[in-house]
Amino acid sequence: GAVVSQHPSRVICKSGTSVKIECRSLDFQATTMFWYRQFPKQSLMLMATSNEGSKATYEQGVEKDKFLINHASLTLSTLTVTSAHPEDSSFYICSASPSVAYNEQFFGPGTRLTVL
Amino acid sequence: QQPVQSPQAVILREGEDAVINCSSSKALYSVHWYRQKHGEAPVFLMILLKGGEQKGHEKISASFNEKKQQSSLYLTASQLSYSGTYFCVNQFYFGTGTSLTVIP
């Protein structure tokens, strides 16, 4: 149980375009979903926390107009990178939590974004 | 808010032991430990929920000192499969990471 999928696994796009990444909890309802970004040889940095039906809470330094997060249902959250630039190239990982008790979270496999 | 880990990197020979430390400037109410292989998502190892708790998972165990806001991960008799980057996590914030490489 507790499977989280992410799509696509890899995406290459041109600078200036927008890219949408989906995160789905397949066998549980996720009250909270999290989006992380990881640059090579670095840690996972929390970008934002989203709860179903409400606006995402962004971490300091993360542009909410650039990284649009929608958590439309208890099993789906999307991250849209708008007007992507090469510096947005990174590994994006989502996680989902059925309950924030014990800070429990289950991770998707990640999306490798390359912006040319 | 990011926990700080030490060492940053360690190389072990198979069978050797290692300790990874995690220290937080913010209160630690629980600590999660994860291992990540290159290009993959982190894999959950264990959670420690209260001060002084020690948990074990095969030859990997951990301790948690709530007062000192520290946790340590112990790997004994390391195996090649232990290679990866280890992270402690405090309230969804990942630590700085420790790269562990086990060589034959």
Backbone of each chain as ProteinMPNN parsed JSONL, in Angstrom:
{"seq_chain_A": "GAVVSQHPSRVICKSGTSVKIECRSLDFQATTMFWYRQFPKQSLMLMATSNEGSKATYEQGVEKDKFLINHASLTLSTLTVTSAHPEDSSFYICSASPSVAYNEQFFGPGTRLTVL", "coords_chain_A": {"N_chain_A": [[0.811, -1.2, 0.0], [0.191, 2.427, 0.059], [1.141, 3.876, -2.265], [2.611, 6.184, -4.451], [2.363, 7.91, -7.423], [4.075, 9.541, -10.137], [4.04, 11.763, -12.838], [5.204, 13.333, -15.81], [8.023, 10.992, -15.907], [10.327, 11.89, -16.976], [11.119, 14.941, -18.568], [11.732, 17.082, -21.247], [12.064, 20.379, -22.204], [11.593, 23.452, -24.04], [13.071, 26.631, -23.362], [11.007, 29.022, -21.815], [8.595, 27.771, -22.137], [5.791, 26.052, -20.562], [5.503, 23.551, -18.056], [3.799, 20.737, -16.845], [3.518, 18.756, -13.977], [2.332, 15.777, -12.629], [1.098, 14.391, -9.61], [0.061, 11.582, -7.957], [-1.769, 9.895, -5.46], [-2.182, 6.549, -5.143], [-3.502, 4.54, -3.694], [-4.528, 5.591, -1.411], [-6.032, 8.304, 0.382], [-4.834, 11.512, 0.206], [-4.343, 13.896, 2.464], [-2.571, 15.91, 2.566], [-0.111, 17.156, 0.371], [3.243, 17.316, -0.781], [5.788, 19.22, -2.36], [8.991, 18.866, -3.626], [12.272, 19.991, -4.555], [15.26, 19.007, -6.071], [18.57, 19.603, -6.567], [21.536, 18.52, -8.337], [23.593, 16.479, -6.321], [22.712, 17.64, -3.998], [20.537, 18.296, -1.176], [17.037, 17.438, -0.659], [14.831, 20.039, -1.198], [12.189, 21.577, 0.333], [9.501, 22.852, -1.432], [6.794, 23.583, -1.417], [3.716, 23.151, 0.362], [0.683, 21.497, 0.055], [-2.806, 21.408, 0.597], [-5.786, 19.619, 0.032], [-8.113, 21.34, -1.881], [-7.43, 23.861, -0.989], [-5.311, 26.818, -1.034], [-1.864, 26.508, -1.87], [0.888, 26.407, 0.415], [3.769, 28.167, 0.28], [7.297, 27.773, 0.529], [9.799, 29.974, 1.857], [11.306, 32.047, -0.524], [10.494, 30.649, -2.754], [8.928, 31.099, -5.772], [5.614, 31.715, -6.098], [4.105, 32.355, -8.323], [5.501, 31.323, -10.336], [5.797, 28.637, -9.875], [3.186, 26.868, -9.998], [0.776, 25.395, -8.02], [-1.671, 22.965, -7.765], [-4.165, 21.371, -5.982], [-6.436, 19.511, -6.509], [-7.98, 17.323, -5.794], [-8.322, 14.64, -3.381], [-6.483, 12.835, -4.209], [-4.824, 13.814, -6.123], [-2.332, 16.059, -7.094], [-0.929, 18.837, -8.773], [1.974, 20.271, -10.226], [2.933, 23.085, -11.863], [5.402, 24.335, -13.831], [5.984, 27.427, -14.82], [6.84, 29.337, -17.717], [9.467, 28.236, -18.137], [12.964, 28.126, -17.373], [16.469, 27.48, -18.055], [17.708, 27.304, -15.522], [15.748, 26.195, -13.987], [15.896, 23.563, -14.366], [15.905, 20.447, -12.905], [15.443, 17.901, -10.365], [12.311, 16.963, -9.557], [10.322, 16.11, -6.87], [7.455, 14.637, -5.52], [5.494, 14.202, -2.568], [3.125, 12.442, -0.542], [0.759, 12.613, 2.071], [-1.2, 10.713, 4.223], [-1.963, 11.493, 6.627], [-0.981, 14.058, 8.759], [0.0, 13.383, 11.141], [2.731, 12.22, 12.976], [4.317, 13.084, 10.952], [4.281, 11.655, 8.568], [5.05, 10.539, 5.304], [4.789, 9.65, 1.853], [6.667, 8.944, -0.986], [6.727, 9.99, -4.42], [8.171, 8.763, -7.523], [9.656, 10.751, -8.714], [10.451, 13.455, -11.017], [12.392, 14.233, -13.711], [13.376, 17.22, -14.874], [14.422, 18.931, -17.687], [15.449, 21.895, -19.032], [15.899, 23.446, -22.017]], "CA_chain_A": [[0.0, 0.0, 0.0], [0.839, 3.723, 0.123], [1.882, 4.11, -3.501], [2.466, 7.505, -5.059], [2.916, 7.945, -8.777], [4.4, 10.864, -10.636], [4.102, 11.729, -14.296], [6.052, 12.305, -16.419], [9.239, 10.695, -15.173], [11.337, 12.776, -17.561], [10.583, 15.886, -19.551], [12.659, 18.074, -21.807], [11.266, 21.428, -22.835], [12.327, 24.646, -24.458], [12.978, 27.773, -22.47], [9.828, 29.848, -22.033], [7.371, 26.966, -22.135], [5.317, 25.61, -19.241], [5.505, 22.096, -17.882], [2.949, 20.293, -15.736], [3.895, 17.474, -13.375], [1.235, 15.25, -11.82], [1.415, 13.524, -8.479], [-1.157, 10.895, -7.561], [-1.747, 8.835, -4.45], [-2.956, 5.525, -5.835], [-4.294, 3.654, -2.839], [-4.952, 6.261, -0.18], [-6.393, 9.703, 0.2], [-3.767, 12.349, 0.732], [-4.817, 15.185, 2.952], [-1.514, 16.886, 2.302], [0.931, 16.761, -0.573], [4.426, 18.155, -0.693], [6.633, 19.275, -3.549], [10.398, 19.101, -3.348], [13.179, 20.136, -5.689], [16.586, 18.54, -5.699], [19.642, 19.835, -7.527], [22.548, 17.45, -8.237], [24.441, 16.38, -5.127], [22.172, 18.442, -2.907], [19.412, 17.718, -0.449], [15.701, 17.796, -1.133], [14.378, 21.304, -0.623], [10.735, 21.696, 0.301], [9.04, 24.022, -2.172], [5.461, 23.994, -1.002], [2.809, 22.175, 0.962], [-0.677, 21.776, -0.397], [-3.929, 20.659, 1.133], [-6.856, 19.519, -0.94], [-9.121, 22.388, -1.887], [-6.986, 25.167, -0.51], [-4.098, 27.316, -1.68], [-0.625, 25.925, -1.366], [1.766, 27.223, 1.25], [5.085, 28.117, -0.334], [8.454, 28.063, 1.371], [10.445, 31.245, 1.574], [12.185, 32.038, -1.688], [9.887, 29.935, -3.877], [7.978, 32.004, -6.429], [4.337, 31.023, -6.283], [3.583, 32.597, -9.663], [6.284, 30.533, -11.274], [5.526, 27.236, -9.564], [1.759, 26.824, -9.665], [0.389, 24.115, -7.434], [-3.108, 22.746, -7.645], [-4.478, 20.122, -5.273], [-7.866, 19.53, -6.814], [-8.69, 16.221, -5.156], [-7.542, 13.99, -2.328], [-5.514, 11.907, -4.78], [-4.086, 14.427, -7.218], [-1.77, 17.404, -7.013], [-0.111, 19.142, -9.942], [2.939, 21.364, -10.173], [3.202, 23.633, -13.192], [6.523, 25.252, -13.905], [5.613, 28.366, -15.895], [7.942, 30.053, -18.362], [10.653, 27.54, -17.608], [14.298, 28.556, -17.775], [17.447, 26.414, -17.779], [17.993, 27.159, -14.08], [14.681, 25.401, -13.37], [16.215, 22.148, -14.574], [16.099, 19.853, -11.584], [14.667, 16.699, -10.061], [11.166, 17.372, -8.744], [9.736, 14.94, -6.202], [6.293, 14.924, -4.691], [5.158, 13.208, -1.555], [1.743, 12.558, -0.095], [0.582, 12.188, 3.448], [-2.594, 10.438, 4.58], [-2.198, 12.166, 7.897], [0.26, 14.742, 9.154], [0.473, 12.797, 12.393], [4.038, 11.569, 12.847], [5.014, 13.601, 9.769], [4.389, 10.545, 7.643], [4.869, 10.879, 3.905], [5.17, 8.644, 0.873], [7.249, 9.677, -2.101], [6.648, 9.581, -5.808], [9.477, 8.399, -8.072], [10.379, 11.929, -9.17], [10.41, 13.897, -12.409], [13.618, 14.93, -14.12], [13.061, 18.296, -15.816], [15.544, 19.576, -18.358], [15.001, 23.032, -19.835], [16.968, 23.784, -22.981]], "C_chain_A": [[0.85, 1.257, 0.0], [1.732, 3.975, -1.086], [1.554, 5.489, -4.058], [3.107, 7.47, -6.443], [3.175, 9.383, -9.192], [4.552, 10.763, -12.15], [4.298, 13.127, -14.854], [7.282, 12.02, -15.557], [10.4, 11.564, -15.689], [10.65, 13.717, -18.53], [11.681, 16.851, -19.954], [11.815, 19.127, -22.506], [12.15, 22.6, -23.216], [12.105, 25.768, -23.457], [11.757, 28.617, -22.833], [8.521, 29.083, -22.036], [6.999, 26.577, -20.703], [5.251, 24.095, -19.21], [4.656, 21.736, -16.673], [3.392, 18.915, -15.284], [2.75, 17.033, -12.472], [1.749, 14.323, -10.728], [0.107, 12.912, -7.991], [-0.893, 9.894, -6.441], [-2.699, 7.763, -4.948], [-3.87, 4.709, -4.938], [-4.635, 4.272, -1.494], [-5.31, 7.705, -0.512], [-5.37, 10.57, 0.926], [-4.332, 13.691, 1.18], [-3.822, 16.287, 2.621], [-0.534, 16.308, 1.296], [2.045, 17.778, -0.513], [5.205, 18.103, -2.008], [8.044, 19.672, -3.146], [11.147, 19.298, -4.659], [14.558, 19.717, -5.214], [17.563, 18.787, -6.832], [20.711, 18.77, -7.304], [23.412, 17.589, -6.988], [23.965, 17.277, -3.985], [20.993, 17.72, -2.257], [18.092, 18.053, -1.135], [15.27, 19.071, -0.413], [12.866, 21.399, -0.774], [10.352, 22.995, -0.406], [7.714, 24.527, -1.617], [4.709, 22.81, -0.433], [1.413, 22.502, 0.487], [-1.681, 20.843, 0.262], [-5.063, 20.712, 0.128], [-7.856, 20.649, -0.769], [-8.682, 23.733, -1.364], [-5.681, 25.566, -1.202], [-2.863, 26.692, -1.045], [0.122, 26.931, -0.499], [3.184, 27.059, 0.729], [6.177, 28.43, 0.681], [9.085, 29.385, 0.935], [11.386, 31.101, 0.388], [11.633, 31.298, -2.88], [8.802, 30.824, -4.474], [6.671, 31.279, -6.726], [3.747, 31.253, -7.667], [4.329, 31.788, -10.708], [5.994, 29.036, -11.101], [4.086, 27.14, -9.054], [1.393, 25.434, -9.171], [-1.114, 24.072, -7.29], [-3.341, 21.394, -6.995], [-5.986, 19.951, -5.345], [-8.65, 18.426, -6.128], [-7.78, 15.587, -4.121], [-6.516, 13.003, -2.879], [-4.641, 12.542, -5.854], [-3.619, 15.838, -6.87], [-0.922, 17.619, -8.26], [0.794, 20.329, -9.659], [3.181, 21.817, -11.595], [4.343, 24.624, -13.09], [6.254, 26.169, -15.094], [6.849, 29.082, -16.417], [9.288, 29.502, -17.872], [11.943, 28.105, -18.198], [15.291, 27.46, -17.437], [17.753, 26.223, -16.293], [16.89, 26.421, -13.323], [14.911, 23.908, -13.562], [16.581, 21.534, -13.229], [15.314, 18.552, -11.503], [13.552, 17.132, -9.124], [10.505, 16.116, -8.184], [8.534, 15.38, -5.383], [6.182, 13.856, -3.608], [3.733, 13.473, -1.094], [1.629, 11.997, 1.307], [-0.883, 11.923, 3.727], [-2.99, 11.155, 5.862], [-0.899, 12.836, 8.307], [0.746, 14.279, 10.52], [1.762, 12.041, 12.119], [4.8, 12.013, 11.609], [5.236, 12.526, 8.716], [4.213, 11.015, 6.206], [5.409, 9.769, 3.02], [5.554, 9.356, -0.414], [6.898, 9.088, -3.457], [8.052, 9.314, -6.313], [10.271, 9.585, -8.607], [10.236, 12.194, -10.648], [11.685, 14.673, -12.702], [13.255, 15.939, -15.196], [14.347, 18.885, -16.369], [14.994, 20.673, -19.256], [16.161, 23.467, -20.729], [17.019, 25.275, -23.279]], "O_chain_A": [[2.077, 1.183, -0.052], [2.924, 4.252, -0.948], [0.396, 5.901, -4.127], [4.253, 7.049, -6.601], [2.571, 10.318, -8.665], [5.117, 9.801, -12.67], [3.613, 14.048, -14.41], [7.545, 12.734, -14.589], [11.315, 11.918, -14.946], [9.713, 13.331, -19.229], [12.441, 17.358, -19.129], [10.947, 18.795, -23.314], [13.292, 22.718, -22.774], [11.071, 25.833, -22.793], [11.505, 28.891, -24.006], [7.45, 29.683, -21.947], [7.782, 26.748, -19.768], [4.976, 23.448, -20.22], [4.774, 22.349, -15.612], [3.614, 18.02, -16.099], [2.256, 17.81, -11.655], [2.71, 13.577, -10.917], [-0.837, 13.627, -7.654], [0.084, 9.146, -6.475], [-3.884, 8.026, -5.155], [-4.913, 4.234, -5.388], [-4.989, 3.566, -0.549], [-4.932, 8.238, -1.555], [-5.088, 10.373, 2.108], [-4.745, 14.511, 0.361], [-4.194, 17.443, 2.423], [-0.173, 15.133, 1.357], [1.818, 18.954, -0.23], [5.264, 17.068, -2.672], [8.267, 20.655, -2.439], [10.722, 18.839, -5.719], [14.97, 20.032, -4.097], [17.406, 18.247, -7.927], [20.795, 18.184, -6.225], [23.892, 18.673, -6.655], [24.75, 17.629, -3.103], [20.528, 16.684, -2.731], [18.047, 18.851, -2.071], [15.337, 19.166, 0.813], [12.335, 21.311, -1.882], [10.805, 24.08, -0.042], [7.53, 25.721, -1.379], [5.015, 21.649, -0.703], [1.002, 23.662, 0.512], [-1.428, 19.654, 0.452], [-5.272, 21.723, -0.541], [-8.376, 20.889, 0.321], [-9.488, 24.662, -1.3], [-5.039, 24.753, -1.866], [-2.831, 26.394, 0.149], [-0.005, 28.144, -0.67], [3.736, 25.959, 0.731], [5.993, 29.254, 1.578], [8.92, 29.836, -0.198], [12.165, 30.15, 0.308], [12.255, 31.316, -3.942], [7.878, 31.248, -3.779], [6.64, 30.337, -7.519], [2.965, 30.43, -8.143], [3.846, 31.593, -11.823], [5.955, 28.281, -12.072], [3.807, 27.305, -7.867], [1.669, 24.43, -9.829], [-1.744, 24.994, -6.772], [-2.773, 20.388, -7.42], [-6.71, 20.208, -4.383], [-9.851, 18.567, -5.902], [-6.611, 15.952, -3.999], [-5.764, 12.399, -2.115], [-3.796, 11.863, -6.438], [-4.394, 16.683, -6.421], [-0.274, 16.691, -8.744], [0.424, 21.262, -8.947], [3.59, 21.023, -12.442], [4.267, 25.616, -12.366], [6.294, 25.73, -16.243], [7.775, 29.39, -15.668], [10.108, 30.208, -17.285], [11.996, 28.503, -19.362], [14.994, 26.594, -16.615], [18.028, 25.106, -15.854], [17.066, 26.062, -12.159], [14.2, 23.085, -12.985], [17.449, 22.035, -12.513], [14.621, 18.159, -12.441], [13.815, 17.614, -8.022], [10.174, 15.187, -8.921], [8.589, 16.367, -4.65], [6.716, 12.755, -3.737], [3.208, 14.578, -1.237], [2.309, 11.039, 1.676], [-1.726, 12.791, 3.501], [-4.166, 11.389, 6.141], [0.169, 12.233, 8.209], [1.785, 14.732, 11.001], [1.862, 11.306, 11.136], [5.808, 11.407, 11.246], [6.273, 12.502, 8.052], [3.316, 11.81, 5.922], [6.343, 9.052, 3.378], [4.853, 10.257, -0.873], [6.785, 7.874, -3.625], [9.025, 9.602, -5.617], [11.451, 9.436, -8.925], [9.942, 11.294, -11.435], [12.007, 15.647, -12.021], [12.871, 15.562, -16.303], [15.241, 19.285, -15.623], [14.172, 20.414, -20.135], [17.246, 23.806, -20.256], [17.857, 25.719, -24.065]]}, "seq_chain_B": "QQPVQSPQAVILREGEDAVINCSSSKALYSVHWYRQKHGEAPVFLMILLKGGEQKGHEKISASFNEKKQQSSLYLTASQLSYSGTYFCVNQFYFGTGTSLTVIP", "coords_chain_B": {"N_chain_B": [[15.915, 26.075, 8.911], [16.707, 23.658, 8.147], [17.958, 20.554, 9.069], [21.289, 19.743, 10.134], [23.733, 17.573, 8.966], [26.33, 15.231, 9.771], [29.045, 12.988, 9.105], [29.7, 14.765, 5.964], [30.329, 13.094, 3.917], [31.248, 9.675, 3.596], [33.393, 6.892, 3.287], [33.367, 3.449, 3.273], [34.65, 0.172, 3.928], [33.314, -2.982, 3.073], [31.6, -4.498, 5.737], [32.484, -2.776, 7.685], [31.674, -0.3, 10.232], [29.484, 2.566, 10.641], [28.589, 5.876, 11.668], [26.088, 8.261, 11.465], [25.327, 11.571, 12.01], [22.765, 13.843, 13.077], [21.649, 17.065, 13.462], [19.576, 19.548, 14.816], [18.494, 22.929, 14.732], [16.044, 23.627, 15.417], [13.255, 22.52, 17.382], [13.038, 19.031, 17.804], [10.558, 16.869, 17.226], [9.976, 14.509, 16.159], [11.881, 12.212, 14.269], [12.746, 11.311, 11.034], [14.386, 8.883, 9.037], [15.927, 8.497, 5.905], [17.05, 6.81, 2.94], [18.634, 7.488, -0.093], [19.088, 6.52, -3.391], [21.026, 7.234, -6.312], [19.261, 9.292, -8.532], [16.824, 8.331, -7.788], [13.794, 8.191, -5.78], [13.655, 9.07, -2.276], [13.988, 6.472, 0.181], [12.167, 5.206, 2.816], [13.511, 4.595, 6.012], [13.335, 4.521, 8.887], [11.417, 5.73, 11.704], [11.642, 7.857, 14.477], [10.048, 8.527, 17.413], [10.021, 9.605, 19.997], [11.95, 11.119, 22.631], [15.092, 9.661, 23.336], [14.463, 7.313, 22.198], [15.334, 4.316, 20.617], [15.634, 2.67, 17.626], [15.589, -0.193, 15.556], [16.59, -1.634, 12.453], [17.165, -4.305, 10.721], [20.532, -4.292, 10.28], [20.722, -1.681, 10.791], [20.298, 0.989, 12.865], [18.92, 3.521, 15.059], [19.157, 6.445, 17.11], [17.68, 8.896, 19.313], [17.9, 11.988, 20.655], [16.066, 14.042, 22.249], [16.33, 16.333, 23.85], [18.837, 17.368, 23.216], [18.343, 17.845, 20.648], [19.091, 16.121, 18.617], [19.893, 13.369, 16.447], [21.062, 10.104, 15.708], [22.28, 7.844, 13.28], [23.028, 4.476, 12.994], [25.072, 2.278, 11.331], [25.875, -0.991, 10.991], [28.306, -3.493, 10.268], [28.544, -3.025, 7.435], [27.062, -3.293, 4.162], [27.354, -3.677, 0.596], [24.997, -2.774, -0.517], [24.208, -0.748, 1.106], [25.14, 1.623, 0.24], [24.626, 4.999, -0.674], [22.79, 8.088, -0.294], [22.127, 9.442, 2.799], [19.485, 10.779, 4.653], [18.284, 12.748, 7.31], [15.108, 13.742, 8.551], [13.166, 16.388, 9.647], [10.074, 17.261, 10.491], [9.188, 17.366, 7.758], [11.291, 18.691, 6.61], [14.258, 18.187, 5.001], [17.468, 16.987, 6.007], [20.948, 17.973, 5.546], [22.256, 15.895, 4.35], [24.163, 12.85, 3.948], [26.629, 11.313, 2.198], [27.202, 8.016, 1.587], [29.461, 5.535, 0.857], [30.038, 2.238, 0.157], [32.623, 0.04, -0.253], [34.058, -2.87, -1.837]], "CA_chain_B": [[15.093, 24.964, 9.374], [17.268, 22.411, 7.66], [18.893, 19.874, 9.974], [22.656, 19.615, 9.64], [24.239, 16.224, 9.142], [27.772, 15.002, 9.69], [29.86, 13.723, 8.145], [29.081, 15.007, 4.654], [30.576, 11.92, 3.095], [32.062, 8.651, 4.239], [33.659, 5.699, 2.483], [33.576, 2.297, 4.141], [34.83, -1.142, 3.333], [32.28, -3.926, 3.507], [31.786, -5.026, 7.078], [32.806, -1.726, 8.659], [30.543, 0.398, 10.835], [29.456, 4.014, 10.451], [27.596, 6.653, 12.408], [25.704, 9.516, 10.825], [24.7, 12.432, 13.002], [21.8, 14.829, 12.59], [21.45, 18.057, 14.502], [18.604, 20.546, 14.392], [18.399, 24.149, 15.536], [14.66, 23.693, 15.84], [12.86, 21.375, 18.194], [12.788, 17.769, 17.11], [9.479, 16.1, 17.852], [10.151, 13.182, 15.606], [12.927, 12.2, 13.236], [12.676, 10.255, 10.036], [15.622, 8.64, 8.292], [15.724, 8.0, 4.549], [18.214, 6.563, 2.092], [18.331, 7.773, -1.494], [20.042, 6.112, -4.415], [21.121, 8.241, -7.362], [18.18, 9.351, -9.51], [15.602, 7.709, -7.284], [13.159, 8.851, -4.644], [14.134, 8.567, -0.979], [13.325, 5.289, 0.727], [12.0, 5.327, 4.272], [14.224, 3.607, 6.83], [12.693, 4.413, 10.187], [10.961, 6.941, 12.369], [11.799, 7.887, 15.931], [8.959, 9.409, 17.832], [10.174, 10.271, 21.273], [13.31, 11.24, 23.087], [15.74, 8.482, 23.869], [14.04, 6.099, 21.513], [16.254, 3.688, 19.674], [14.939, 1.684, 16.829], [16.495, -0.979, 14.725], [16.081, -2.177, 11.197], [18.265, -5.173, 10.307], [21.769, -3.841, 10.922], [20.681, -0.227, 10.828], [19.52, 1.438, 14.007], [19.012, 4.965, 15.254], [18.809, 6.974, 18.427], [17.059, 10.212, 19.243], [18.041, 12.752, 21.883], [15.166, 15.189, 22.038], [16.851, 17.515, 24.554], [19.96, 17.907, 22.445], [17.847, 18.046, 19.297], [20.008, 15.355, 17.771], [19.626, 11.967, 16.186], [22.186, 9.433, 15.062], [21.976, 6.605, 12.56], [24.143, 3.54, 13.143], [25.104, 1.189, 10.348], [26.878, -1.959, 11.416], [28.649, -4.537, 9.304], [27.963, -2.46, 6.222], [26.983, -4.081, 2.943], [27.416, -2.844, -0.61], [23.67, -2.198, -0.762], [23.999, 0.408, 1.985], [25.616, 2.834, -0.434], [23.583, 5.95, -1.032], [22.814, 9.298, 0.504], [21.228, 9.319, 3.939], [18.915, 12.042, 5.105], [17.331, 12.823, 8.412], [14.025, 14.663, 8.209], [12.427, 16.939, 10.774], [8.857, 17.95, 10.073], [9.179, 17.498, 6.307], [12.499, 19.366, 6.139], [15.355, 17.249, 4.866], [18.794, 17.396, 6.424], [21.908, 18.298, 4.492], [22.608, 14.653, 3.664], [25.464, 12.195, 4.113], [26.88, 10.349, 1.134], [27.903, 6.843, 2.11], [29.89, 4.601, -0.193], [30.625, 1.005, 0.673], [33.45, -0.601, -1.292], [34.381, -4.274, -1.487]], "C_chain_B": [[15.697, 23.618, 9.003], [18.203, 21.795, 8.691], [20.255, 19.729, 9.316], [23.172, 18.221, 9.959], [25.759, 16.199, 9.075], [28.026, 13.505, 9.797], [29.1, 13.974, 6.847], [29.204, 13.782, 3.776], [31.448, 10.946, 3.864], [32.198, 7.467, 3.287], [34.014, 4.563, 3.429], [33.951, 1.087, 3.307], [33.702, -2.032, 3.861], [32.603, -4.458, 4.888], [32.109, -3.983, 8.124], [31.534, -1.034, 9.141], [30.618, 1.896, 10.542], [28.368, 4.633, 11.316], [27.348, 7.956, 11.667], [24.928, 10.333, 11.847], [23.814, 13.492, 12.36], [21.518, 15.79, 13.73], [20.526, 19.157, 13.988], [18.628, 21.757, 15.316], [16.966, 24.347, 16.024], [14.324, 22.419, 16.613], [12.589, 20.164, 17.318], [11.69, 17.034, 17.851], [9.484, 14.667, 17.36], [11.229, 13.3, 14.535], [12.685, 11.026, 12.309], [14.058, 10.103, 9.405], [15.268, 7.998, 6.952], [17.075, 7.703, 3.911], [17.785, 6.803, 0.648], [19.466, 7.281, -2.386], [19.964, 7.132, -5.546], [19.941, 8.16, -8.332], [16.869, 8.742, -9.054], [15.009, 8.532, -6.144], [13.749, 8.308, -3.338], [13.314, 7.376, -0.517], [13.316, 5.392, 2.243], [12.758, 4.213, 4.987], [13.536, 3.417, 8.174], [12.278, 5.774, 10.704], [11.208, 6.789, 13.861], [10.864, 8.942, 16.467], [9.159, 10.114, 19.163], [11.61, 10.207, 21.742], [13.861, 9.947, 23.647], [15.405, 7.215, 23.128], [15.136, 5.595, 20.592], [15.488, 2.63, 18.915], [15.938, 0.979, 15.943], [15.8, -1.504, 13.491], [17.214, -2.973, 10.589], [19.524, -4.689, 11.022], [21.851, -2.322, 10.964], [19.779, 0.182, 11.985], [19.722, 2.928, 14.181], [18.637, 5.309, 16.677], [18.339, 8.41, 18.274], [17.189, 10.877, 20.604], [17.267, 14.05, 21.715], [15.724, 16.467, 22.682], [17.966, 18.186, 23.767], [19.557, 18.205, 20.997], [18.762, 17.352, 18.289], [19.487, 13.935, 17.562], [20.852, 11.381, 15.514], [21.701, 8.14, 14.425], [23.214, 5.721, 12.606], [24.017, 2.441, 12.094], [26.229, 0.241, 10.746], [27.078, -3.016, 10.339], [28.101, -4.179, 7.924], [28.066, -3.411, 5.022], [27.022, -3.128, 1.75], [26.1, -2.124, -0.855], [23.386, -0.985, 0.122], [24.445, 1.721, 1.328], [24.441, 3.714, -0.839], [23.759, 7.207, -0.201], [21.738, 9.194, 1.572], [20.771, 10.703, 4.393], [18.126, 11.825, 6.39], [16.298, 13.883, 8.021], [13.315, 15.088, 9.481], [11.245, 17.731, 10.232], [8.882, 18.326, 8.6], [10.371, 18.274, 5.748], [13.67, 18.382, 6.165], [16.659, 17.838, 5.38], [19.717, 17.571, 5.236], [22.416, 17.059, 3.754], [24.006, 14.162, 3.967], [25.609, 11.146, 3.02], [27.716, 9.211, 1.693], [28.205, 5.901, 0.956], [30.55, 3.407, 0.467], [31.369, 0.322, -0.477], [33.83, -2.007, -0.851], [35.705, -4.366, -0.724]], "O_chain_B": [[15.257, 22.572, 9.481], [19.143, 22.449, 9.141], [20.36, 19.607, 8.095], [23.059, 17.751, 11.091], [26.386, 17.028, 8.415], [27.299, 12.812, 10.508], [27.997, 13.463, 6.653], [28.308, 13.467, 2.992], [32.281, 11.343, 4.679], [31.258, 7.095, 2.583], [34.877, 4.717, 4.293], [33.609, 0.995, 2.128], [33.21, -1.836, 4.972], [33.743, -4.824, 5.173], [32.022, -4.256, 9.322], [30.468, -1.165, 8.54], [31.686, 2.425, 10.233], [27.368, 3.995, 11.646], [28.285, 8.661, 11.29], [23.988, 9.839, 12.47], [24.079, 13.97, 11.257], [21.186, 15.369, 14.838], [20.679, 19.636, 12.864], [18.767, 21.622, 16.532], [16.712, 25.14, 16.931], [15.006, 21.4, 16.511], [11.996, 20.263, 16.244], [11.882, 16.62, 18.994], [9.055, 13.745, 18.053], [11.448, 14.372, 13.972], [12.452, 9.899, 12.746], [14.799, 11.075, 9.26], [14.437, 7.094, 6.871], [18.1, 8.268, 4.291], [16.711, 6.375, 0.226], [20.637, 7.585, -2.161], [18.95, 7.81, -5.711], [19.654, 7.099, -8.885], [15.917, 8.645, -9.827], [15.644, 9.446, -5.619], [14.284, 7.2, -3.314], [12.116, 7.279, -0.783], [14.349, 5.638, 2.866], [12.662, 3.042, 4.619], [13.194, 2.298, 8.555], [12.719, 6.816, 10.219], [11.004, 5.717, 14.431], [10.882, 10.096, 16.037], [8.516, 11.131, 19.421], [12.386, 9.355, 21.311], [13.162, 9.222, 24.355], [15.985, 6.161, 23.389], [15.778, 6.368, 19.882], [14.785, 1.803, 19.497], [17.003, 1.511, 15.629], [14.6, -1.778, 13.486], [18.13, -2.397, 10.002], [19.567, -4.68, 12.252], [22.926, -1.754, 11.151], [18.625, -0.24, 12.061], [20.582, 3.53, 13.538], [17.911, 4.58, 17.353], [18.567, 9.052, 17.249], [16.65, 10.383, 21.595], [17.748, 15.016, 21.123], [15.6, 17.553, 22.117], [18.028, 19.412, 23.666], [20.344, 18.751, 20.225], [19.145, 17.918, 17.265], [18.749, 13.389, 18.383], [21.592, 12.087, 14.829], [20.836, 7.443, 14.956], [24.318, 6.168, 12.293], [22.99, 1.77, 11.99], [27.392, 0.637, 10.823], [26.156, -3.378, 9.608], [27.314, -4.917, 7.332], [29.001, -4.201, 4.893], [26.757, -1.933, 1.881], [26.086, -0.995, -1.346], [22.41, -0.272, -0.107], [24.143, 2.804, 1.831], [23.403, 3.228, -1.287], [24.754, 7.367, 0.506], [20.58, 8.895, 1.278], [21.555, 11.646, 4.498], [17.397, 10.844, 6.532], [16.591, 14.801, 7.254], [12.912, 14.253, 10.292], [11.425, 18.762, 9.584], [8.626, 19.476, 8.241], [10.453, 18.492, 4.539], [14.017, 17.826, 7.207], [16.927, 19.028, 5.215], [19.337, 17.353, 4.086], [22.949, 17.171, 2.65], [24.918, 14.951, 4.212], [24.813, 10.211, 2.928], [28.811, 9.428, 2.211], [27.321, 5.525, 0.186], [31.499, 3.549, 1.238], [30.797, 0.064, -1.536], [33.914, -2.3, 0.341], [36.13, -5.46, -0.353]]}, "name": "protein", "num_of_chains": 2, "seq": "GAVVSQHPSRVICKSGTSVKIECRSLDFQATTMFWYRQFPKQSLMLMATSNEGSKATYEQGVEKDKFLINHASLTLSTLTVTSAHPEDSSFYICSASPSVAYNEQFFGPGTRLTVLQQPVQSPQAVILREGEDAVINCSSSKALYSVHWYRQKHGEAPVFLMILLKGGEQKGHEKISASFNEKKQQSSLYLTASQLSYSGTYFCVNQFYFGTGTSLTVIP"}
